[in-house]
Amino acid sequence: MSGFSQSSVSSQSSRGTKRKWVLKEYAALLACMVDLHNPGTFNADTGFKAGSLNELEKMLEKVLPNAMLKAKPNLESSIRTLKRDWSIVYDMLSGKNNSGFGWDEHRQLVVVEDAVWNSYINSHNEAAQFRHRSFPYYNQLTAIYAKDRATRKDAQTAADIIEEINAEDVAATNTHEERNDFHGSEADVSLDDMDLSATQPQPEPQPAKNQGDSAFSKKKKNISDASDFSTSFNDAAALLVESIRTVGLKISKSILRSEKVAQALTFHHQTKHGFANYARGPRGLDWANQPNPFRRYISAPLLPLLHFPTNRPIVAVTDDAPFYSSLFHSLPPPKPISHSTISQLFFDSLALSAWKTTGFSTWSLRVNPSSGNLHPTEAYLIAPPIQSISDSPFVAHYAPKEHSLELRATIPSGFFPNFFPDNSFLIGISSIFWREAWKYGERAFRYCNHDVGHAIGAIAMAAATLGWDVKLLDGFGYKDLEKLMGLQFFPDFKIPSRPIKGKFPEIEFEHPDCLILVFPNGSNPFDVNYKELSSVVNEFTNLEWKGKSNSLSKEHICWDIIYRTAEAVKKPLTIQKGEFLVDQFKSSGICSENSYKGFTIREVVRKRRSAVDMDGVTVMDRQTFYQILLHCLPSGKGEKHRRQSTLPFRALSWDAEVHAAIFVHRVPIVAVTDDAPFYSSLFHSLPPPKPISHSTISQLFFDSLALSAWKTTGFSTWSLRVNPSSGNLHPTEAYLIAPPIQSISDSPFVAHYAPKEHSLELRATIPSGFFPNFFPDNSFLIGISSIFWREAWKYGERAFRYCNHDVGHAIGAIAMAAATLGWDVKLLDGFGYKDLEKLMGLQFFPDFKIPSRPIKGKFPEIEFEHPDCLILVFPNGSNPFDVNYKELSSVVNEFTNLEWKGKSNSLSKEHICWDIIYRTAEAVKKPLTIQKGEFLVDQFKSSGICSENSYKGFTIREVVRKRRSAVDMDGVTVMDRQTFYQILLHCLPSGKGEKHRRQSTLPFRALSWDAEVHAAIFVHRVVGLPKGWYFLVRNEDHLEELKMATRSEFKWEKPEGCPDDLPLYKLASSDCRELAKRLSCHQDIASDGCFSLGMVAHFEPTLVEKGAWMYPRLFWETGVLGQVLYLEAHAVGISATGIGCFFDDPVHELLGFRGSKFQSLYHFTVGGPVLDKRIMSLPAYPGPSIDA
């Protein structure tokens, strides 16, 4: 039987009536004891004088009028038993000769070594029950009894008290007056007699006990049975008293004035999880009866709201959505109520945010979070007439799946002007408990109310973007809300006494939670006369309510305690006039605004997701941690925190009552980003150069060529690197040639970089005069080589292209990482192939005879490293200097005589030798260029600017180390035009305002030739720019040549809004998504991004003019350009990937190219990535325990 369906129950026996307690009675007793205790009521026997016991009886009579708890024997006996148990514990902890006993405050029990315990038990049998049993209200009873324990009768030991209680129990048994028509004392209560239906997990129904086994048929129990009562009382009241202890409150009679409060407390403690057990819930998920997550009102008129389709940016920088962090300091001017603004309010607060699918399952996500994504929350709009929605004031249900309003009723025309300020409206929130209870059982009531809070917060933030303020109209009562939202037609139902499974359509009703007033920010304070409002709302029962709610499940489990608690916590009408006042908007505190990544509020609210797992690696810097907490405070900066006046807490109508106990795991004292500059800043100037050191060299490689993460799924584990690679195969190797560096080498040296270990392998020491004789101070070299076999293993003949793409990626990665340290980079491109081979110690690989066709077999020779290029790293701002390649070559020639350490490892057992790769590599080897003075330092040039706000405030380290190659695009994400233009400005080789030709901007300044690569762009999803073909001219000397080489019908006109210094031209307007897909080997990724492009090189003329060795360099240039696109995409909050597989000649045919003057060498796509949730990320270092 439910403990709340009746206050107490009695069982009859031939000897009289035995009292049976329920939790709320114990809760009330303990609370009143704490409240009543003071020196004037103290008594050594019970802690209270006889008169005080009568007062206690009166207090309990007010709280529990039907309980019939009498001072004697009920209260006196129960209190004495409590005191007995407390005395036993107190003696263990405070006895004069006791040592070794301790108190576990968290578990609320005595802790002691076994040897000490066994010795103590020999002389204190009464303590045996507390060996592993908690006594959760020890602190409260200590406050009553301990003060006078050493005086008067309280100086007794526990044994004395037990003996006395035993004697008094016998006296009570023989004294009819003391029994008060109850046979036996309260010590006669055992766990079997106690009604725990509201507090304990209930087993499956059991047959009734045999009467002969009933406690009521047994003879009078001896005093040892008192421990049965103590155990049952402890178990029943422990949850409540634990709450008293942890919160540090003394529950007073003022919070136990009614059974409703007791019911709320009962629910709260009954639904706690513990280490030993969880709150009651279903034993499995009944998928056949999973509730429909969408409530609809059948036959109610559907009023569509405005959608934000895929061709409108959710993330448009150019729209008027304010930046997220700005809303915590001030609200924008209020917008008028309209079809558009109401649509936006719901779109940014309660609408769907995405659909997810895996296998045969598809489910929706919403802007407002929900426990288990079950969404018990429903919303109603009560508003004045709104054009394109309703010509009359109305009540409408919001249908998130359709992003529409279902018109429920029209309401009196005077409702808003008579009671509310101009340009205001109401949003009602209700909950369907069954949606959460289907999965979570009794605890669902908690989660439903969490979700109400989520919804309030979501509405407050979305309203703020429109310049609207919000506040709960918390004077309304439950019945008012029910009528206002049209929910009163749901019939009442009789709450069962226990959880029951069956058909309970009644529990699909909506519980009205709250009403939110939305009004223009800056409104003057105004009164709300709830009494008059309630009278008007009472007439809403006579309205014509349209539509009938849909059914959610065929069968249900009715968790009785949810509905009893919901009934108990219904708020009555508060009739005082003037309760509602507008608080002045208060700005939140600031300590680290740079922690925010420049997201607009719409980006944040619509892209918010609930994490299903954490990586255990990510850390947060201290200032960011503090900034987050500042935004969690209720009051404005500089104020005492109490009144809730900041966003979004200002929606609530009470002072702050919730605090946060925080477990800090990964908040280092030093900021994670250290002194890394913001990504976008590097395109305008470089920071001061840092000295060469163990630390800076480590950072250079860490941010350019190191591992960035490990990935795992099932039994497969593989690494990712900062520098991208075709197929993640990484043919690129790197060598450091440097002067002495403390903690690395005392001599100049050559070392191979090992990315898995993030270490240097010392290959050789070199002559001490090498650097001072040829290079500026504080400079060093990085050599790049390629192992063609790594790519050819997968891609065959085309691998040579991809290896050279990857060389370009590596050059771009090194240039960006060096820039963070204030270092400049430049290819030492006068060196020849043989010089590089000797400098990096690669010459010991034997030559081999290239076969005439592809052959499979053992070819260890093809694992050799092909030396590609040498990069000089030097302090930015250095003066121009000459490099005498002829003398350098002579010195390097002697490197063959160095003592080279180490032998390269074997990569594969067998190979396929793709002959054309090695013949081509031989043909494009660059000779030594002996002209003196070829190497000059270009002045650093700043890139163009048109939309710096596009960047999300990431540091360069965040961008380069979190860059990933997208494996799929979502086909939905869009980009605004200004962001598109800004990305392309960073793809240009020359400074703003200059004619584009010479490569002087970051990172293209690393290259030693004029720009030879352009971009043919397919625009798919760029808002404000028509779909079609565009062309970015990166060397404007080629413009007329390009116009002549392409189709005659191409327009070659500047698109709308294009910056003057961006040489971008529209060729033709057309939906080219399907075409882009076909040209890129039928890959969806080419059509599902915001844009894709083909990198077009000024091809054969360059080779003829400069030499065959320019062939791989053209691919290097595409790789550097690709690296910029990778980083730009991540910096604006999306992703990108290179596309090596495309149909070359069909691309040329599309553009109109004939012959080999222009050739497409590399394709790319930029857009919103699709993440594979099956793949788990692991930290780059120390990495997983198994090898890749």
JOSUL-V297819 format. One line per field, one symbol per residue. phi: phi as a letter, one per 40 degrees, with the letter a starting at -180 (. if undefined). A space follows every 50 residues. Layout:
BEGIN
phi = ???
END
This chain:
BEGIN
phi = .ccbcacabbbcacchbbcbcbdcccccccccdccccadcbcaccbgacd ccccccccdccccbcbcfcbdbcdcdcccccdcccccccccccbccbcbg cbbccccfacbacdcccccccdbbdccdcbcbbcbcbdccccccbcdbcc bfcccccccdccccccccccccccbccccfgbcgccccbbcccccbccbb dccddbccccdccccccccdcccccdcccdcccdcccdcccdcdcccgbb cbccbbcacccccccdcccccccbccabccaccaccccbdcccbcbbcgc dcbccccbcccbccbccccccccdccccbabcdccccadcccdcdcccbb ccbabbaagbbbabbbcccadgfcfccbbbbbacdbdgbacbdabbccbc ccfabbccacbdccdcccbbccfbabbcbbbbcddccdbbgdcdcdcccd cccdcdccccccccccgbbbaccccccdcccdcccgbcccccbccccacb cicbdccccbcccabbcbaccgccdacbccccdccccdccccccccgbcc cbacbabccdcccccdcccccccbcccgccbccccbcccbaacccccgcc ccccccbcbcccabcgbdbbcdccdccdccccccbccgcccaccbccccc ccbbccbbbbcbbcbbbcccddcfbcccdccccbabcdccccadcccdcd cccbbccbabbaagbbbabbbcccadgfcfccbbbbbacdbdgbacbdab bccbcccfabbccacbdccdcccbbcdfbabbcbbbbdddccdbbgdcdc ccdcdcccdcdccccccccccgbbbaccccccdcccccccgbcccccbcc ccacbcicbdccccccccabbcbaccgccdacbccccdccccdccccccc cgbcccbacbabccdcccccdcccccccbcccgccbccccbcccbaaccc ccgccccccccbcbcccabcgbdbbccccdccdccccccbccgcccaccb cccccccbbcdbbbbcbbcbbbcgbcdibbbbccbcccdcccdcccdccc cfbcccgcdccbcbbccacacbccccccccfgcdccbcccababcbcccc dccccbhcccdccccccccccccccdccdcccgbaaacbccacdcdcccd cgcbgbcbbcbababbiccbcccccbcbccbcgccbcc
END
